[in-house]
Structures are given as structure tokens and as C-alpha cells.
Amino acid sequence: MTDATGIPVDLSTAAEAADCFAQGVRLFQRNRHEEAKQAFDRCVMLNPLCSEARFFGGMLHLAMGEFSEGWAGYEYRYDSSGNEGRRHEQLPLLRSLGAAAGKTVLVWAEQGLGDTLQFSRYIPLLRGAGANILFEVQSPLKGLLDTCLDAYVFSRGEPFRHVDFQIPLLSLPFLYQSTLTTIPSQTFVLKASQDKISRMRRLLTLPSDGKRCIGIACSGNARHPNDTDRSMPLAMIEPLLARAHVVLIRKELRAADRDWLALHPDVLDCGEWIGDMEDTAAIIDNVDLVISVDTAVAHLAGCMGKSVLILLPWCADWRWLLGRNDTPWYPDARLFRQATPSDWAAVIGEVTGYLSDQLFNKTI
């Protein structure tokens, strides 16, 4: 038997490599990171062509704060099954910052809205390197980013003019060789238009009783592969209701959440007012604090410089690192992690205690 390049393959070695990869994934999902790393390393040793092991190993290195190895491994994401395919391959790939000066570069968003928000901070850096930038984003983000970036921002699928190079957005940290200590600070502050901020203020019509207002996002895209773990039932926020006004920052609610909401008319559902992410930003601008699971709302609040509490599942995404309650990506964010799988009650209990000490003593 031969591989795609015609090189003979030892079936027993290939089987062992596959077993190592599967073991690495299981260990990674159980937060056994050092053991997972050893499994992925052995898989690559046995089968250097296993892109999935390099990709998963890259995410593991990133989670552990080992960014040099992590970004390199993350570049294998498009060679790994199940990932969104590359786009714009007919255009030359930007491979060095030096090549960008005086050129027009197409940067295209990939993965979710939160990824685009988090890594859009690299756009001004690339602009500073002398590049003219076309930034292809998901349509809900176009209006918001277009007002904040020195770039031509357009929606995916729209035509665009000639460019010299293209690069996927999440390859920019690899190009810049970002480390934990050189992650760029938020290079611009996202903000909705004043008209939209004023409109949302009128719509919210919150009582003037001195209570703080918290914006809540308990769930993300239901099609996300890790949605079951990262989303939280809306009913879990009940301990917060006696202490603050709560508004839901979510366009669509799950059936169980709608049922719970019907029993709690004091919780304001803003879903019908949200057309795009600028509307979401306008709501966030009008609240005192955001509490969000790991979804785009958390990233949007972070990019706006809003105080945000981010609720993470037991096995959290690599971008939040390991065991930290802060994040170098968003200085105004605080992380709350499940200590055991699926235990959102303990997380909400920790959040409630934190708010008693902070928010309601006016220190946030």
C-alpha cells in the first residue's frame, strides 16, 4: 500500500499512528494535556503526514501558552478533516510581512463571528506594515467593522478588486509570531453608531431604581461542534434576577429557554431588536456588565472594552489558556471555569459571589 505521494506505507505503523491520534483527542478532551501532547507527538513521529495530529497538537500548544509551536501547528487546520475549506487559493498567499509593503492584501475571515472579532486586531498592524487591506468578513459584522478599521470591509460573496496577496485571518498571529507577551492589545475600540446606541437606550426602558443592568448571553450558534458543552440553560441565571436587571443579548433562543423566559417577564429579551452585530454592540453599550458563555458576544464585549465575565466549560477552547481567570486577549474580562464537566450551577454561584463583592459595591 502507498500513500498519496506514492511512498509505501507500513500498515501496522499507520494503525499505531491512528491509535495515537485517537488517544490524543480523548486525553485532550479530558484535560490531560501533557499525556495528549505525548500522544500527538508520537503520532507525528510515526506518520509525519498526519495533518490532524499536527493541528490538534497546535491547539494543545496554544492552550498551554506555547505559542511558537502552537501557531505553526494551527496552520494545518485546513488539512484536517471537518474544517472549513480554504478560499481564494487562486491568489498568492502572503508569507512574510516584508512582502506586504505597498501591496494590496485580501484578509479573509474564517470560522465564527467571535474569531473574526478576536483576531481583527491584527488588521491595523498589517496596515501599519504598509499594506492596503481588503477585509472579507461575515455579513453581520460588516457595518460594525467598516466604521472602525482603515480597510475596505466587505461581506463574503461580494465582488472585490485586484489584490496582490491573500491570507486567512487566523494565520496573521503565525505571520507575526505572536507570543503570550506580544499578543497585540486591542488596536481599536469597537463601538456602535450613536444613533443605534440611543435607539437601544429608548427600547430598553429600564426602571430607574438604582439597580445595575447585566447583559446575558447563555448560548451561541447551535451548529457549533462544541455547543452542548459551551452553552448554558437560561434557567441557570435565576440567582442573578433579584440583584440586577437582566437583558438577554441573543437573537434566537432555544425552546427550553423560551419556556423559562415566559415565566420570568422581568427578564428583557432583546432578540427582536438585533439585526446585526452593530445592534448587539449598541445593547452592550447600554448595560453595566456582560456575562457570556464562550460565544461572539463575549468577544464583542471584550473588543468594546466593556467589563465581561466569560463562563467556560470544563474543557475550554484553546484561546482561553489553562487555569487562568484572566486573558491576555481582553484585559477587562474575567474567566469563570467549570471545575467539573457540565456543572454550571457552581460557576453561577462563583459569579454571584463575585458580583456581591464587585458589581454591587460599585467597583466595576
Buried (B, 14 or more C-beta within 10 A) or exposed (E): EEEEEEEEBEEEEBEBBBBBBEBBBEBBBEBBBEBBBBBBBBBBEBBEBBBBBBBBBBBBBBBBBBBEBBBBBBBBBBBBEEBEEBBBEEBBEBEEBEBBEEBBBBBBBBBBBBBBBBBBBBBBBBBEBEBBBBBBBBEBBBBBBBEBBEBBBBBEEEEBEEBBBBBBBBBBBBBBEBBEEEBBEBBBEBBBBEEBBBBBBEBBEBEEEEBBBBBBBBBBBEEBEBBEBBBBEBBBBEEBEEBBBBBBBBBEBBEEBEEBBEEBEEBBBBEEBBEBBBBBBBBBBBBBBBBBBBBBBBBBBBBBBBBBBBBBBBBBBBBBBEEEBEBBBBEBBBBBBBEEEEEBEEBBEBBEEBBEEBBEEEEB
